[in-house]
Amino acid sequence: LMQILGLGAMIAGGLSKDKDDRQTAADIGKSIITGNDTITLRSILSYRQVQESAADQAGIAYLTASKQSGRGMLKTFERFAEQELFSDRLKDPYVRSHPMAQSRSAQLRELAERSPYIDATDSAELQLRHDLVRAKLVGYTDGLKRTYNRYPESDQSLPAQYARAIASVENSGADDAVPRIEALIAQKPDFPYFHELLGDVYLKSGRPKEAVAHYRKAVKLLPNQNLIRISLAQSIIAAGDGNRIDEAIDMLRKALVEEDNPIGYRQLATAYSQKGEEAQAYLAVAQAYLLEGNLAEAKRFAKRAQPQLKTGSPGWLKADDIITFEPPS
């Protein structure tokens, strides 16, 4: 509406016989239009700040409802505030998508300290799960040297051993990693991700038959984790056991219903190819390319698959969807 008003002012001025009036009207029209952009942006950002603030309050409310302390959340946002202490002074509070860090942490402190569970502590099992997640992230992302700096050999806690085992996989190979992971499993045999890690090591080192047993154990402990199920199917396929290929296909089809994963579709293509089902293999490759954003290759393989599929069947329709798909302009 503001843009229409600005254009109207410019048009009205253009109809004036007076040169100065025309210029004035043009300037007013431009000001309205450009001013509208600023007003709109600030309104959107203001709304975003309200949303972020509401999310903070909801976070504390959920922690309170589950009888957990908000102290950790508060500490995190106070760290943000410390990092932005000097830079925030130079920022316009009206052109930010998030509330100012200092005011945000102050509001959180008031909410957190109002909770009757502010001094509650996490159970030992929950704390261990959290520490294992942190160790896993460090092991996979920080590299060997930084991982060992953070978790030296003198630290024999389970998370420290986990981080070093993960870091050793990429740097020292299976010979060093396997004994470390087996020691983890001996200490906590019901933790599925230790079995998954050992399965990963065996699969990457060309020992898929050994990987199968550990992936099976991980899936048994964590039946709803589709990524591990895909890895199990991959190890079955790599092991080359033709008697189990149908099991791998069934496993992949079920996992891919909930997990759009191009690796999973490529494994499905390999399995179908081993069975001699060429059309289904082409279709799976097409779906993998589609997920990877390579529409040209997706269409090419879908066109190879469709003539071999029964018209109107689910596979034929999937191929047709890919062939006729056009990305939004």
SERO-4910 file (N, C-alpha, C, O; in steps of 0.05 Angstrom, whole numbers):
BEGIN
 pado doro    nc1    nc2    nc3   cac1   cac2   cac3    cc1    cc2    cc3    oc1    oc2    oc3
  Leu    A     17    -24      0      0      0      0     17     25      0     11     45    -13
  Met    A     40     24     15     58     47     16     71     51    -11     75     74    -20
  Gln    A     77     30    -25     89     32    -52     69     44    -72     76     61    -88
  Ile    A     44     36    -69     23     48    -87     20     78    -81     17     94   -100
  Leu    A     20     85    -55     18    113    -48     41    129    -59     37    151    -69
  Gly    A     66    117    -57     89    131    -67     88    135    -97     94    156   -108
  Leu    A     79    114   -112     76    117   -141     54    137   -148     57    152   -167
  Gly    A     33    137   -132     11    157   -137     22    185   -134     15    203   -150
  Ala    A     38    190   -114     49    217   -110     67    225   -134     66    248   -143
  Met    A     83    206   -143    100    212   -166     84    218   -192     91    236   -207
  Ile    A     63    202   -196     46    206   -220     31    233   -218     30    248   -237
  Ala    A     21    239   -194      7    264   -190     25    288   -195     17    308   -207
  Gly    A     50    286   -186     69    307   -190     76    310   -219     80    332   -229
  Gly    A     77    287   -233     84    288   -262     63    303   -278     69    313   -300
  Leu    A     39    304   -268     17    318   -283     18    348   -278      4    363   -292
  Ser    A     33    357   -258     34    386   -252     50    400   -274     69    390   -286
  Lys    A     42    425   -280     55    441   -300     80    455   -288     98    463   -303
  Asp    A     81    456   -262    104    470   -249    127    450   -245    124    428   -234
  Lys    A    151    458   -256    174    441   -254    182    434   -226    189    411   -220
  Asp    A    181    454   -208    189    449   -180    169    430   -166    177    413   -150
  Asp    A    143    433   -172    123    415   -161    128    387   -170    125    368   -154
  Arg    A    135    383   -195    140    357   -205    163    344   -191    163    320   -184
  Gln    A    185    360   -187    209    349   -173    203    342   -144    212    322   -133
  Thr    A    187    360   -131    180    355   -103    164    330   -100    169    314    -82
  Ala    A    144    327   -118    127    303   -117    143    278   -122    139    257   -109
  Ala    A    162    279   -140    179    256   -146    196    249   -122    199    225   -115
  Asp    A    207    269   -108    223    264    -84    207    252    -62    215    233    -48
  Ile    A    182    262    -59    164    252    -38    157    222    -44    157    206    -26
  Gly    A    151    217    -69    144    189    -77    167    170    -72    163    148    -61
  Lys    A    191    178    -79    215    161    -74    219    156    -45    225    134    -36
  Ser    A    215    177    -29    219    175      0    199    155     12    205    139     30
  Ile    A    174    157      2    153    138     13    160    110      6    158     92     23
  Ile    A    169    105    -19    175     78    -28    199     66    -13    198     44     -2
  Thr    A    221     81    -12    245     72      2    241     70     32    251     52     45
  Gly    A    225     89     42    219     88     71    203     64     78    205     53    100
  Asn    A    186     56     59    169     33     63    186      7     67    179     -9     84
  Asp    A    207      5     51    225    -18     54    237    -20     82    238    -41     94
  Thr    A    245      3     92    257      4    118    237     -3    140    242    -18    158
  Ile    A    213      8    137    191      3    156    184    -27    156    181    -39    177
  Thr    A    182    -38    132    175    -66    130    196    -84    142    190   -102    158
  Leu    A    222    -78    135    244    -94    146    244    -93    177    247   -113    190
  Arg    A    241    -69    188    241    -66    217    218    -80    230    220    -91    252
  Ser    A    195    -80    216    171    -94    227    176   -124    228    169   -137    248
  Ile    A    188   -134    206    193   -163    205    213   -171    226    210   -191    240
  Leu    A    235   -155    229    256   -162    248    245   -159    277    252   -175    294
  Ser    A    227   -140    281    215   -137    308    199   -162    315    199   -171    337
  Tyr    A    184   -171    294    168   -196    298    186   -220    304    179   -236    321
  Arg    A    208   -222    290    227   -243    294    238   -242    322    241   -263    335
  Gln    A    244   -219    332    255   -216    359    234   -226    380    241   -239    399
  Val    A    209   -219    375    187   -229    393    186   -259    392    183   -272    413
  Gln    A    189   -271    368    188   -300    366    212   -313    381    208   -333    395
  Glu    A    235   -301    378    259   -312    391    256   -311    421    263   -329    436
  Ser    A    245   -288    430    241   -285    459    221   -306    470    224   -317    491
  Ala    A    200   -310    454    180   -330    462    192   -358    462    185   -374    479
  Ala    A    210   -363    444    223   -390    443    240   -394    468    241   -415    479
  Asp    A    254   -372    476    270   -374    501    252   -381    525    259   -398    541
  Gln    A    230   -367    527    211   -372    549    200   -400    548    197   -413    569
  Ala    A    195   -410    523    184   -437    521    205   -457    530    199   -477    542
  Gly    A    231   -452    523    252   -470    531    254   -473    561    256   -495    571
  Ile    A    252   -450    576    252   -451    605    227   -466    615    228   -481    634
  Ala    A    204   -460    602    179   -473    611    181   -504    607    171   -518    625
  Tyr    A    193   -513    585    195   -542    581    214   -554    602    209   -576    612
  Leu    A    236   -540    608    254   -551    628    241   -553    655    244   -572    670
  Thr    A    225   -532    662    211   -532    687    190   -554    688    187   -568    708
  Ala    A    176   -558    666    155   -578    665    167   -606    668    154   -624    679
  Ser    A    191   -610    658    205   -636    660    223   -638    685    239   -656    687
  Lys    A    220   -618    703    235   -617    728    265   -616    725    280   -629    739
  Gln    A    273   -601    704    302   -597    699    310   -568    704    293   -550    701
  Ser    A    335   -564    710    345   -538    715    350   -522    690    358   -534    669
  Gly    A    344   -496    690    350   -479    667    377   -466    669    384   -449    653
  Arg    A    393   -475    689    419   -462    693    438   -466    669    453   -447    662
  Gly    A    437   -489    656    454   -494    633    447   -476    610    464   -466    596
  Met    A    421   -473    605    412   -455    583    420   -427    589    429   -412    571
  Leu    A    417   -418    614    425   -391    622    454   -387    617    463   -366    607
  Lys    A    471   -406    625    500   -404    622    507   -401    593    525   -386    586
  Thr    A    494   -416    575    499   -414    547    494   -386    536    510   -375    521
  Phe    A    471   -375    544    464   -348    533    481   -326    546    486   -306    534
  Glu    A    490   -331    570    509   -312    582    535   -312    568    549   -291    565
  Arg    A    543   -335    558    568   -337    542    564   -321    516    583   -308    507
  Phe    A    541   -324    503    535   -308    479    537   -278    486    549   -262    470
  Ala    A    526   -270    508    527   -242    516    555   -232    520    562   -210    512
  Glu    A    572   -249    532    600   -241    536    614   -237    509    630   -219    505
  Gln    A    608   -255    490    621   -253    464    612   -228    448    627   -218    432
  Glu    A    588   -219    454    577   -196    439    579   -170    455    567   -150    448
  Leu    A    593   -171    478    593   -149    496    601   -123    483    588   -102    487
  Phe    A    622   -124    467    633    -99    454    619    -94    427    613    -71    421
  Ser    A    614   -115    412    602   -111    385    573   -101    387    564    -86    370
  Asp    A    559   -108    408    531   -101    411    528    -70    414    507    -59    406
  Arg    A    548    -57    424    545    -28    428    544    -13    401    534      9    400
  Leu    A    553    -26    380    554    -13    354    531    -21    336    528    -12    313
  Lys    A    513    -39    347    492    -49    330    465    -35    336    459    -28    359
  Asp    A    450    -31    315    423    -19    317    404    -41    327    400    -61    313
  Pro    A    392    -38    351    374    -59    362    350    -64    345    336    -84    348
  Tyr    A    343    -45    326    319    -47    310    324    -62    284    305    -67    269
  Val    A    349    -69    278    354    -84    253    368   -110    260    387   -118    246
  Arg    A    359   -123    281    369   -149    289    347   -170    288    324   -163    294
  Ser    A    353   -194    281    333   -215    281    330   -228    308    311   -243    312
  His    A    348   -223    327    347   -234    354    349   -211    374    360   -190    368
  Pro    A    338   -215    398    340   -195    418    369   -190    425    386   -207    421
  Met    A    375   -166    437    402   -160    446    411   -181    466    395   -188    484
  Ala    A    436   -191    464    445   -213    480    443   -206    510    435   -224    526
  Gln    A    450   -182    518    449   -175    547    421   -176    558    416   -187    579
  Ser    A    402   -164    543    374   -164    553    362   -192    552    346   -199    568
  Arg    A    371   -207    532    361   -235    529    370   -252    553    353   -267    564
  Ser    A    395   -250    561    405   -266    583    393   -257    609    388   -273    627
  Ala    A    388   -230    612    375   -220    636    347   -230    639    339   -238    661
  Gln    A    332   -231    617    305   -242    618    306   -272    625    289   -281    641
  Leu    A    325   -286    614    327   -315    619    334   -320    648    324   -339    661
  Arg    A    352   -303    659    360   -307    687    335   -304    706    331   -320    724
  Glu    A    319   -284    700    295   -280    716    276   -305    715    266   -313    735
  Leu    A    273   -315    691    255   -338    687    267   -364    700    253   -379    713
  Ala    A    293   -368    695    306   -392    706    306   -393    736    301   -413    748
  Glu    A    312   -370    748    314   -369    777    287   -370    791    285   -376    815
  Arg    A    266   -366    775    239   -368    786    230   -397    788    211   -404    803
  Ser    A    244   -414    773    236   -443    773    244   -456    799    265   -451    810
  Pro    A    227   -474    809    234   -489    834    255   -510    829    265   -522    848
  Tyr    A    263   -514    803    282   -534    797    309   -522    788    326   -536    776
  Ile    A    314   -497    795    338   -483    787    363   -498    796    384   -498    782
  Asp    A    362   -511    820    385   -524    830    385   -555    826    401   -569    837
  Ala    A    366   -564    810    364   -592    804    388   -601    788    398   -586    771
  Thr    A    397   -625    792    420   -636    777    410   -660    760    391   -674    767
  Asp    A    424   -664    738    417   -686    720    425   -712    732    444   -714    747
  Ser    A    411   -733    724    419   -760    733    446   -767    721    454   -756    700
  Ala    A    459   -786    733    486   -795    723    483   -806    695    501   -801    679
  Glu    A    462   -821    690    458   -833    663    454   -811    642    465   -813    620
  Leu    A    437   -791    648    432   -770    629    458   -753    624    463   -746    602
  Gln    A    473   -748    645    498   -733    642    518   -749    625    532   -737    609
  Leu    A    519   -775    629    537   -791    613    529   -791    583    546   -788    566
  Arg    A    503   -793    578    494   -791    550    502   -764    537    512   -764    515
  His    A    499   -743    552    507   -716    542    537   -715    537    546   -705    517
  Asp    A    553   -725    556    582   -725    553    591   -742    530    611   -736    516
  Leu    A    577   -764    525    584   -781    502    578   -768    475    593   -771    456
  Val    A    556   -753    475    549   -738    450    571   -717    445    580   -714    422
  Arg    A    579   -703    465    600   -682    462    626   -695    452    640   -685    434
  Ala    A    633   -718    464    658   -732    457    656   -741    428    676   -740    413
  Lys    A    633   -751    419    629   -760    391    634   -737    372    647   -740    351
  Leu    A    623   -714    378    626   -690    361    656   -682    359    666   -676    337
  Val    A    669   -682    382    697   -675    382    714   -695    366    730   -687    349
  Gly    A    709   -721    370    724   -741    356    721   -740    326    741   -745    312
  Tyr    A    697   -733    316    693   -732    288    701   -706    275    707   -705    251
  Thr    A    701   -684    290    705   -658    277    732   -644    285    740   -626    270
  Asp    A    744   -651    307    768   -636    316    794   -647    307    815   -634    311
  Gly    A    795   -671    295    820   -682    287    835   -695    311    828   -691    334
  Leu    A    856   -710    304    870   -726    324    883   -709    346    880   -714    369
  Lys    A    898   -689    337    914   -673    356    896   -658    375    901   -659    399
  Arg    A    876   -644    365    859   -629    383    842   -647    401    837   -640    424
  Thr    A    834   -670    390    819   -689    407    836   -699    430    826   -700    453
  Tyr    A    862   -705    425    879   -714    446    886   -692    466    891   -697    489
  Asn    A    887   -667    456    891   -645    474    868   -642    494    871   -635    517
  Arg    A    844   -646    483    820   -643    500    815   -668    517    805   -666    540
  Tyr    A    822   -692    506    818   -717    520    844   -732    521    847   -752    506
  Pro    A    863   -724    537    889   -738    538    887   -767    548    867   -774    561
  Glu    A    907   -783    542    907   -811    550    903   -814    581    894   -835    590
  Ser    A    911   -794    596    908   -796    625    879   -795    634    873   -803    656
  Asp    A    861   -786    616    833   -785    622    821   -812    612    818   -816    588
  Gln    A    814   -829    631    804   -855    625    773   -857    628    762   -879    630
  Ser    A    760   -834    628    730   -834    629    720   -846    603    734   -846    582
  Leu    A    695   -856    603    683   -868    579    681   -848    556    688   -855    534
  Pro    A    672   -823    561    672   -804    539    699   -798    527    702   -796    502
  Ala    A    719   -797    544    747   -792    533    756   -815    516    768   -810    495
  Gln    A    751   -839    525    759   -863    509    744   -863    482    755   -870    461
  Tyr    A    718   -855    483    702   -854    459    713   -834    439    715   -841    415
  Ala    A    719   -810    448    730   -789    430    756   -799    418    760   -795    393
  Arg    A    774   -810    433    800   -819    423    796   -842    403    810   -844    383
  Ala    A    777   -860    409    772   -882    390    762   -872    363    771   -882    342
  Ile    A    744   -853    363    734   -842    338    756   -828    323    759   -832    299
  Ala    A    772   -812    337    793   -797    324    814   -817    312    826   -811    291
  Ser    A    818   -839    325    838   -858    315    830   -873    290    846   -883    275
  Val    A    804   -874    285    793   -888    262    805   -876    236    815   -891    219
  Glu    A    803   -850    234    812   -836    210    843   -833    209    854   -830    187
  Asn    A    856   -835    231    885   -829    231    902   -853    234    925   -854    224
  Ser    A    893   -874    248    910   -897    253    899   -923    241    914   -943    240
  Gly    A    875   -922    231    863   -946    219    852   -966    238    851   -961    262
  Ala    A    842   -988    227    828  -1008    243    845  -1021    264    834  -1027    286
  Asp    A    870  -1025    259    887  -1040    278    888  -1025    305    889  -1038    326
  Asp    A    888   -999    304    889   -983    329    861   -979    340    857   -979    364
  Ala    A    841   -975    322    814   -967    331    799   -991    343    785   -987    363
  Val    A    801  -1015    331    785  -1037    340    789  -1044    369    769  -1047    383
  Pro    A    814  -1047    379    817  -1053    408    805  -1031    426    794  -1037    447
  Arg    A    807  -1006    417    796   -984    433    765   -987    435    753   -983    456
  Ile    A    753   -993    412    723   -995    411    714  -1020    426    694  -1019    440
  Glu    A    729  -1042    424    721  -1066    438    723  -1061    468    707  -1073    483
  Ala    A    742  -1045    477    744  -1038    506    719  -1022    515    710  -1025    537
  Leu    A    709  -1004    497    685   -989    503    661  -1008    506    645  -1005    524
  Ile    A    658  -1026    487    636  -1045    487    636  -1062    513    615  -1068    524
  Ala    A    660  -1070    521    663  -1086    545    653  -1071    570    642  -1083    588
  Gln    A    656  -1045    570    648  -1028    593    618  -1022    592    605  -1020    612
  Lys    A    607  -1018    567    579  -1011    564    567  -1025    540    563  -1013    519
  Pro    A    562  -1051    543    553  -1068    520    525  -1060    509    518  -1068    487
  Asp    A    509  -1045    525    482  -1038    516    481  -1011    502    460  -1001    497
  Phe    A    504   -999    496    505   -973    483    507   -977    453    528   -986    444
  Pro    A    485   -972    438    485   -979    409    506   -966    392    515   -978    373
  Tyr    A    514   -942    399    532   -927    382    561   -938    383    576   -932    365
  Phe    A    568   -953    404    594   -966    405    594   -988    384    614   -992    370
  His    A    572  -1003    382    570  -1025    363    569  -1013    334    581  -1024    316
  Glu    A    555   -991    331    555   -977    305    583   -969    296    590   -973    273
  Leu    A    598   -958    315    625   -948    309    643   -972    300    658   -969    281
  Leu    A    641   -994    314    657  -1017    306    648  -1028    279    664  -1037    263
  Gly    A    622  -1027    274    612  -1035    247    623  -1017    226    631  -1026    204
  Asp    A    624   -991    231    635   -971    212    664   -978    206    673   -977    182
  Val    A    680   -984    227    708   -990    223    712  -1014    205    728  -1014    187
  Tyr    A    697  -1036    212    700  -1060    196    691  -1056    167    704  -1066    148
  Leu    A    669  -1041    163    659  -1036    136    679  -1020    119    685  -1026     96
  Lys    A    690   -999    131    709   -981    117    736   -996    112    750   -989     93
  Ser    A    743  -1015    128    768  -1029    124    765  -1055    107    783  -1071    106
  Gly    A    742  -1057     94    737  -1079     76    731  -1106     89    737  -1127     78
  Arg    A    719  -1105    113    711  -1129    127    681  -1129    133    673  -1129    156
  Pro    A    664  -1128    112    636  -1125    115    622  -1147    131    603  -1142    146
  Lys    A    632  -1172    129    620  -1194    144    622  -1190    174    603  -1196    189
  Glu    A    644  -1179    182    647  -1173    211    631  -1149    219    621  -1146    242
  Ala    A    627  -1130    200    610  -1107    205    581  -1114    210    568  -1102    227
  Val    A    571  -1134    196    543  -1142    198    535  -1148    226    514  -1138    235
  Ala    A    550  -1163    241    543  -1171    268    540  -1147    286    522  -1146    303
  His    A    558  -1128    283    557  -1105    301    535  -1085    294    522  -1073    311
  Tyr    A    529  -1082    268    507  -1066    260    480  -1079    269    462  -1065    277
  Arg    A    479  -1105    268    455  -1119    277    450  -1113    307    428  -1108    315
  Lys    A    472  -1114    322    469  -1109    351    460  -1080    355    443  -1076    372
  Ala    A    471  -1061    340    463  -1033    343    433  -1029    336    419  -1015    349
  Val    A    424  -1043    314    396  -1040    306    378  -1053    327    356  -1043    332
  Lys    A    386  -1075    338    370  -1088    359    367  -1070    383    346  -1068    395
  Leu    A    388  -1055    390    388  -1037    413    373  -1011    407    362   -998    424
  Leu    A    373  -1004    381    361   -978    372    346   -983    347    354   -975    325
  Pro    A    322   -996    348    308  -1005    324    297   -983    307    291   -988    284
  Asn    A    294   -959    317    282   -937    301    303   -919    288    296   -898    278
  Gln    A    328   -926    290    349   -909    278    355   -918    249    369   -938    244
  Asn    A    343   -904    230    344   -912    202    372   -911    190    378   -926    172
  Leu    A    388   -892    199    415   -890    188    432   -914    194    447   -924    177
  Ile    A    429   -925    218    443   -950    225    432   -973    209    447   -991    201
  Arg    A    406   -973    205    393   -994    189    404   -993    160    409  -1014    148
  Ile    A    408   -970    149    420   -967    122    448   -978    122    456   -991    103
  Ser    A    463   -972    143    491   -982    144    491  -1013    146    509  -1026    134
  Leu    A    472  -1024    161    470  -1053    163    465  -1065    135    477  -1085    127
  Ala    A    446  -1054    121    439  -1063     94    464  -1061     76    469  -1078     59
  Gln    A    478  -1039     78    502  -1035     62    523  -1056     67    536  -1066     48
  Ser    A    526  -1064     92    546  -1084     99    537  -1112     89    554  -1128     80
  Ile    A    511  -1117     89    501  -1143     79    506  -1144     48    515  -1165     38
  Ile    A    501  -1122     35    506  -1121      6    535  -1124     -1    543  -1139    -19
  Ala    A    552  -1110     14    581  -1112     10    592  -1139     15    612  -1148      3
  Ala    A    580  -1154     34    589  -1181     41    584  -1200     18    596  -1222     17
  Gly    A    566  -1193      0    561  -1210    -24    546  -1235    -19    549  -1254    -34
  Asp    A    530  -1236      3    515  -1260      9    488  -1258     -6    470  -1244      3
  Gly    A    486  -1272    -28    461  -1271    -44    436  -1280    -30    414  -1271    -37
  Asn    A    439  -1297     -9    416  -1306      6    404  -1284     23    381  -1287     32
  Arg    A    419  -1263     28    409  -1242     45    402  -1216     30    396  -1196     43
  Ile    A    404  -1217      4    399  -1192    -11    371  -1182     -8    366  -1158     -8
  Asp    A    351  -1200     -6    324  -1192     -3    320  -1178     25    305  -1159     27
  Glu    A    334  -1189     44    333  -1176     71    344  -1147     69    332  -1129     81
  Ala    A    366  -1143     55    377  -1117     52    358  -1098     37    355  -1075     45
  Ile    A    345  -1107     16    326  -1091      1    303  -1083     19    295  -1060     19
  Asp    A    292  -1102     33    269  -1097     51    277  -1076     73    262  -1058     79
  Met    A    301  -1079     83    311  -1061    104    314  -1032     93    306  -1013    106
  Leu    A    325  -1030     69    329  -1004     56    302   -991     49    299   -967     54
  Arg    A    284  -1006     38    258   -995     30    244   -984     55    232   -962     53
  Lys    A    245   -998     77    232   -988    102    245   -964    113    232   -945    121
  Ala    A    272   -964    112    287   -941    123    283   -916    106    281   -894    117
  Leu    A    281   -919     79    279   -896     61    252   -884     61    248   -862     50
  Val    A    232   -897     73    205   -885     76    208   -860     94    194   -840     89
  Glu    A    224   -862    114    227   -839    133    253   -824    130    256   -802    140
  Glu    A    272   -835    115    299   -823    114    306   -819     84    316   -838     71
  Asp    A    302   -795     74    311   -789     46    341   -787     46    353   -767     53
  Asn    A    353   -809     37    382   -811     39    393   -821     12    388   -844      5
  Pro    A    409   -805     -2    419   -814    -28    437   -838    -26    437   -855    -44
  Ile    A    453   -841     -4    469   -865     -1    452   -889      1    458   -910    -11
  Gly    A    430   -887     16    411   -909     18    400   -917     -8    397   -941    -14
  Tyr    A    393   -898    -25    382   -904    -52    403   -917    -69    396   -935    -85
  Arg    A    428   -909    -67    449   -921    -83    454   -950    -75    459   -967    -91
  Gln    A    452   -954    -48    455   -982    -39    431   -999    -48    435  -1022    -55
  Leu    A    408   -987    -49    384  -1001    -59    388  -1008    -89    380  -1030    -97
  Ala    A    399   -990   -104    405   -995   -132    424  -1018   -135    421  -1035   -153
  Thr    A    445  -1018   -118    464  -1040   -119    451  -1067   -113    456  -1087   -127
  Ala    A    434  -1067    -93    420  -1092    -86    402  -1102   -108    402  -1126   -115
  Tyr    A    387  -1084   -120    369  -1091   -142    386  -1101   -166    378  -1120   -180
  Ser    A    408  -1088   -171    426  -1097   -193    436  -1125   -188    437  -1141   -207
  Gln    A    443  -1131   -163    452  -1159   -157    430  -1179   -161    436  -1202   -168
  Lys    A    406  -1171   -158    383  -1189   -163    375  -1190   -192    359  -1207   -200
  Gly    A    386  -1172   -209    380  -1172   -237    355  -1155   -243    344  -1157   -265
  Glu    A    345  -1139   -224    321  -1123   -228    331  -1095   -237    333  -1076   -222
  Glu    A    336  -1094   -263    348  -1070   -275    331  -1045   -272    342  -1023   -265
  Ala    A    305  -1047   -277    288  -1024   -276    287  -1011   -248    289   -987   -245
  Gln    A    285  -1028   -228    285  -1018   -200    312  -1006   -193    313   -986   -178
  Ala    A    333  -1017   -203    360  -1005   -198    362   -977   -211    372   -959   -198
  Tyr    A    353   -975   -236    353   -948   -249    337   -928   -233    345   -905   -230
  Leu    A    313   -937   -224    295   -919   -209    308   -909   -183    306   -886   -176
  Ala    A    322   -928   -169    335   -920   -144    358   -900   -149    362   -882   -134
  Val    A    373   -904   -171    394   -885   -178    382   -858   -185    393   -837   -177
  Ala    A    359   -858   -199    346   -833   -205    338   -818   -180    341   -793   -178
  Gln    A    327   -832   -160    319   -820   -135    344   -809   -120    342   -788   -107
  Ala    A    366   -823   -121    390   -813   -108    399   -787   -121    406   -768   -107
  Tyr    A    400   -786   -148    408   -762   -162    389   -739   -155    397   -716   -152
  Leu    A    363   -745   -154    343   -724   -148    349   -712   -120    348   -687   -118
  Leu    A    355   -728   -100    361   -718    -74    387   -702    -73    390   -684    -57
  Glu    A    405   -709    -91    431   -695    -92    429   -669   -108    448   -654   -110
  Gly    A    406   -664   -121    402   -639   -136    411   -641   -165    411   -621   -178
  Asn    A    417   -665   -175    426   -668   -202    401   -677   -219    397   -701   -224
  Leu    A    385   -658   -226    359   -664   -239    363   -677   -267    348   -695   -274
  Ala    A    383   -668   -282    388   -679   -308    393   -709   -307    382   -725   -323
  Glu    A    411   -718   -289    417   -746   -286    393   -761   -275    388   -784   -282
  Ala    A    378   -749   -257    355   -762   -245    335   -768   -267    324   -790   -268
  Lys    A    330   -749   -285    311   -753   -307    322   -774   -326    306   -791   -337
  Arg    A    348   -774   -331    359   -794   -350    355   -823   -340    347   -840   -356
  Phe    A    360   -827   -314    357   -854   -304    327   -862   -301    319   -885   -305
  Ala    A    310   -842   -295    281   -847   -293    270   -855   -320    253   -872   -322
  Lys    A    280   -843   -341    272   -849   -368    281   -877   -376    268   -891   -392
  Arg    A    304   -886   -366    313   -913   -371    296   -934   -356    292   -956   -365
  Ala    A    287   -926   -332    272   -944   -316    243   -947   -325    232   -970   -325
  Gln    A    230   -925   -332    201   -926   -336    191   -946   -357    171   -959   -352
  Pro    A    204   -948   -381    193   -968   -401    193   -996   -391    179  -1013   -401
  Gln    A    210  -1003   -371    212  -1030   -361    193  -1035   -337    192  -1058   -327
  Leu    A    179  -1015   -329    160  -1017   -306    131  -1018   -316    125  -1007   -337
  Lys    A    115  -1032   -301     87  -1034   -309     73  -1007   -307     75   -993   -287
  Thr    A     59   -999   -328     46   -973   -330     26   -971   -306      9   -988   -302
  Gly    A     28   -949   -292     10   -943   -270     19   -955   -244      6   -950   -223
  Ser    A     40   -971   -243     50   -983   -218     64   -961   -202     71   -940   -212
  Pro    A     68   -966   -175     81   -946   -159    108   -937   -169    115   -913   -169
  Gly    A    124   -956   -179    150   -949   -190    148   -933   -215    163   -913   -219
  Trp    A    129   -940   -233    125   -925   -258    117   -896   -251    126   -877   -264
  Leu    A     99   -893   -231     90   -866   -224    113   -850   -212    115   -826   -217
  Lys    A    130   -862   -196    154   -848   -185    172   -838   -207    181   -816   -207
  Ala    A    177   -856   -227    193   -849   -249    181   -826   -265    194   -807   -273
  Asp    A    155   -827   -268    140   -806   -283    142   -780   -268    145   -758   -281
  Asp    A    140   -780   -242    142   -756   -226    169   -743   -230    171   -718   -232
  Ile    A    190   -759   -231    217   -748   -235    220   -737   -264    231   -715   -267
  Ile    A    210   -751   -283    212   -743   -311    198   -716   -316    208   -699   -330
  Thr    A    174   -713   -304    158   -689   -309    164   -666   -289    153   -644   -292
  Phe    A    181   -672   -270    186   -651   -249    201   -627   -261    221   -631   -276
  Glu    A    192   -604   -255    206   -579   -263    209   -562   -238    190   -556   -224
  Pro    A    234   -554   -232    239   -537   -208    225   -510   -211    222   -500   -233
  Pro    A    216   -498   -189    204   -472   -190    223   -451   -200    247   -451   -193
  Ser    A    213   -434   -217    230   -413   -229    235   -391   -210    249   -372   -216
***
